Amino acid sequence: MFSCAIVLGVIIIIANYTVQFNIASTPLTFGALTYPFSFLLLDILSEKYPKKEVIKVLTLGLLIAFYPSYLSATPNIALASIAAFCISQPLDITLFYMFKKYFPKLWWLRNTASSIIAQFVDTLLFFGIAFFGARAFGECIEMAMADYTIKALLIVANTPLFYLIAIKAKSLWKSIT
């Protein structure tokens, strides 16, 4: 699980650094391309491990990413990232387990819906804090909308990866053992 926390920390660091840069002349940032993988990783772990273990990985990943993120990003971006992360990632995990409990056969729902909802919260918090006073309000809204659209598309695109790694591999291991 320690290696998963390191991977999570690296994803967060990369996302925090790359969110400072727009893609070409669009309102989209490079951070939107990397950050959804943190949700995918935690969803895969949530499929296999108890909630308490996944929260440990989340906490350790955040601790690993904290100082490098602070050094690689502006203070506003680092603060926004930490605040958004501390709220959205536990929300994702909580929703995932809730969907898993109430809809146990709908693996795609728990993966996709939990991440889409949590990423929406994350995006609102992040852009509300990161660029407050640094960019025009309209520009922040435009960036947040572009960012969230890409995140949502990547969440849907990651669904087959979730299936292969979390569902299919789980079935394979059960049949072997």
Secondary structure as UniProt FT lines:
FT   HELIX           2..18
FT   TURN            19..20
FT   TURN            24..25
FT   HELIX           31..34
FT   HELIX           36..48
FT   HELIX           51..72
FT   HELIX           75..102
FT   TURN            104..105
FT   HELIX           107..130
FT   TURN            131..134
FT   HELIX           137..162
FT   HELIX           163..168
FT   HELIX           169..176
//
